[in-house]
Amino acid sequence: MTQESVASVIGRTKQAVSLYEIGTREPNVQNLIKLADLFHVTIDYLVKRSDENNVSFT
């Protein structure tokens, strides 16, 4: 998946996604939710609060 395609899905620019990747900028809560949904992971996994990347609904 390219930065451009991720940016398109979450409604941000390619440059913003690049800054997220290198850690210079952090996404807001709404964009974290979109990223977690896009990659099928939890927000905790994205922000490194968990090593568990599976989304499970019980």
C-alpha positions in Angstrom: 0.0 0.0 0.0 1.4 3.4 -0.9 1.4 6.5 1.1 -0.8 8.1 -1.5 -3.4 5.3 -1.1 -3.3 5.5 2.7 -3.6 9.3 2.5 -6.6 9.0 0.2 -8.4 6.6 2.5 -7.9 8.7 5.6 -8.3 12.1 4.0 -4.8 13.4 4.6 -1.9 14.3 2.3 0.9 11.9 1.3 3.3 14.2 3.2 1.2 13.8 6.4 1.3 10.0 6.1 5.1 10.2 5.5 5.5 12.3 8.7 3.4 9.7 10.6 5.7 7.0 9.4 8.9 8.7 10.5 7.4 9.8 13.8 7.6 13.6 13.2 3.9 14.0 13.4 1.1 12.0 15.2 -2.4 11.4 13.7 -5.4 12.6 15.6 -7.9 10.2 17.1 -10.1 10.2 14.0 -7.2 9.3 11.8 -6.0 6.7 14.2 -9.4 5.0 14.0 -9.3 5.2 10.2 -5.8 3.7 10.1 -6.7 0.9 12.5 -9.7 0.1 10.4 -7.7 0.2 7.2 -5.0 -2.1 8.5 -7.3 -4.3 10.6 -5.4 -3.7 13.8 -6.2 -2.1 17.1 -5.4 1.5 18.0 -3.3 0.1 20.9 -1.2 -1.7 18.4 -0.7 1.4 16.3 0.5 3.4 19.3 2.7 0.6 20.5 0.6 -0.1 23.7 0.2 -3.7 22.7 2.1 -6.4 20.7 -1.2 -8.0 19.8 -2.3 -6.8 16.3 -5.4 -8.8 15.9 -8.8 -7.2 16.2 -11.2 -9.6 18.0 -14.8 -9.1 19.0 -16.1 -11.2 21.8 
